């Protein structure tokens, strides 16, 4: 302590000496600086201020009261408040605060402060509010409440940081004035201090998402003024103390996600003010206490994922204010109480995963506010009441029961908001009603594993937002409706194991968002449509066990995203393609086709070119390819015919383009400069009307006509295509000024409502600048064509460098991989924390990480989700999350909010991909390997380094292992358990220093 005191004295002396030198050098008269200015300038010296928000803080000012974020006492003129929220400030908190003797409020939330909190803060005797939530702080918490401190603190919010510490039992010994306490979402461990009972004024307690263990401390019942307790997502165990029932002001209690055992104490329900109670995800047993019915103010009961048993009590119907009732994943038996239909304001009812039997009560249709109804995976029987398809229902899951009858007819005006319909795994019969099209907001439909028959209604193709359609394992016959090709957002189409016949409609090739197409085990015939090779995002294709004939279209081997093709047990013939997905294909995926040849089936294909075609068989023979003269015959090889045909097409094309140019030059001009009216055009020129061109870089002096002469023409040349994605096609182009750019031609169906929305969103992206982000240089707009102009990054993407190395190309070293990981983290941190309006990527994957010649990472395609007409989880998962394995679990649930934590999940997968060199999802002969699950299992078994890429030699264990653990933390299934990207950068900095680690700008 003596050494620390000497160092502090030395520091202050140095600061004063430096100031004195400046004053003397300037020839100014020495004016004493106030303690407040001196303290604030010392604080500013340790702050990173990327946006210059503290420029008003000048040491030669007479008073700091007009500085940004500062408030002073009207009488004394001393600084009382320091409030700097969401300004991207970094550095350390606390230095200089000891000089601010009358400081009462410190609010530095939503910044990038790191390191530990300086102990000087705890010495502020008048401090009442200290809020540094949502930063990247680490280490221990200063002793705010120990003897000798003021004990004046009323609000303490340290949530959403990286604080890791076992708090001493006496930590809260002097907290008599504390009203608000939040330490949520840190890494705090050990027991909850028993001295917490000293905080007798406490009204709000939040210790959620830490690593606290042991029992709830005795004495919590003494917090008589408490109205909110959240100690969820910890490792707490033992019994729930009944003394909580004495807290008469308690309105909200969350104990979810712990290890509590025993029964729910009946004494708990003496809290007559309780509004919300959450016991979910524990190991509780017994029944629901009857005393629960006394809590007439309850709006939420969540007891899901426990081991509760008995029947669901009928008295739950008397809780008239109940909005959420979740008893899922327990052992409840008996019937679904009809009395639940009396809950007229009920919005969510989840009884899934129990042992319930009997029929579904029609009275549930009386819950007119019901949005979510999940009765799946029980033993329910009988018909599906038509009343369940009520106007407000959004999520209806009845799968895994024994329901019979037919799918109820849908009246006009019902199911207006229905998005998710799952009635799979029942015993339903009859047809699929075409009236489903009236549920115009449907996103996911699962009717699989029933006994449905007749044909697929052609109306299903008219559902504008349909992403997931599973009609597999039924008795559906007839043909596949071509109208399904109209489902532009369709992500999964599964029709396998039915009785479908006829050809595969070529219109399915129009489903540009399709990832999974399964038509196996039907009676389909005809050839495999070549149009299916247009599905650039397709990952899984199963056409096995049908009667298909003809050849395997060679275009499948050009689909980069395709990871599995199964065409076994058909009548296919010809050569098996040898590139792309077929490189790693196995024999069972093509077996059962007697006419196929190739290495996979061990049958050699016939050698040599095809026989020449004789155009004049009646003439004499000749050895020349072309012989002229009377009675001669003309013999052309196929290649010659193709060459001649191509030349003819080119000649015709030149004539057409020339005529169109003449027409364009002679047409009267009716529009302003840079804009032309759209006219009917040929397929090659339909997008070449002049439009509005905006370049954000001043060096590009281009007009619409310049663009016509330059980059837009390049879009007609297939050779310039460098990539395809869910949002469009990317071309390499050279501007008239010689600047090389990458041009993304957007899919028109993906755009927002109109030009104003497009320009507003793209304009925001144009202001995003960071060395690890591919810069948006400009855009081009016409109603028919929209282009985004980016910097051209010449070295390809990370996916290719990890999984598709060229001959002789060296693998990435560990230094390269860590640099790439750091660059991605810095780029994402800037999007999440450094932009005025937060940008979420939504589609982070290795193919969207471009590499420079020095292997610096540059993230592409960020923020494009804002160009979608509907920004919800299903649409984003279909359009953007095109690669399985990177998709955060919350994309599968429409009720969960999609936040920046979905990017953190994708980043975690990228970390594991960098370490292992393996794809996020790999398909073995009889198994599917999910990378993050595989590595998590290896870590639990004690040998995580066995997954490291074999091409890495001499890697440092002390860096690789923490990176693996960070990847697993980032891929937590619970979004709140994932760190922020600011926290990720700080963790990577601890593993190895990152250049400009705090520069998120």
Secondary structure, 3 states (H helix, E strand, C coil): CHHHHHHHHHHHHHHHHHHHHHHHHCCCCCCCCCHHHHHHHHHHHCEEECCCCCCCCCCCCCCCCCCCCEEECCCCCCEEEEECCCCCEEECCCCCHHHCCCCCEEECCCCEEEECCCHHHHHCCCCCEEECCCCEEEECCCCCCCCCCCCCCCEEECCCCEECCECCCCCCCCCCCCCEEECCCCCCEEECCHHHHHCCCCCEEECCCCEEEECCCCCHHHCCCCCEEECCCCEEEECCCHHHHHCCCCCEEECCCCEECCECCHHHHHCCCCCEEECCCCCCECCCCHHHHHCCCCCEEECCCCCCEEECCHHHHHCCCCCEEECCCCEEEECCCHHHHHCCCCCEEECCCCEEEECCCHHHHHCCCCCEEECCCCEEEECCCHHHCCCCCCEEECCCCEECCCCCCCCCCCCCCCCEEECCCCCCEECCCHHHHHCCCCCEEECCCCEECCCCCHHHHHCCCCCEEECCCCCCCCCCCHHHHHCCCCCEEECCCCCCEECCCHHHHHCCCCCEEECCCCEEEEECCHHHHHCCCCCEEECCCCEEEECCCHHHHHCCCCCEEECCCCEEEEECCCCHHHHCCCHHHCCCCCEEEEHHHCECCCCCCCCCEECCCCCECCCCCECCCCCECEEECHHHHHHHHHHHHHHHHHHHHHHHHHHHHHCCCCCCCCCCCCCCCCCCCCCCCCCEEEECCCCCCCCHHHHHHCHHHHCCCHHHEEEEECCEEEEEEECCCCCEEEEEEECHHHCCCCHHHHHHHHHHHHCCCCCCECCEEEEEECCCCEEEEEECCCCCEHHHHHHCCCCCCCCCCHHHHHHHHHHHHHHHHHHHHHCCCCCCCCCCCHHHEEECCCCCEEECCCCHHHHCCCCCHHHHHHHCCCCCCCCCHHHHCCCCCCCCHHHHHHHHHHHHHHHHCCCCEEECCCCEEEHHHHHHHHHHHCCHHHHCCCCCCCCCHHHHHHHHHHHHHHCCCCHHHCCCHHHHHHHHHHHCCCCCCCCCC
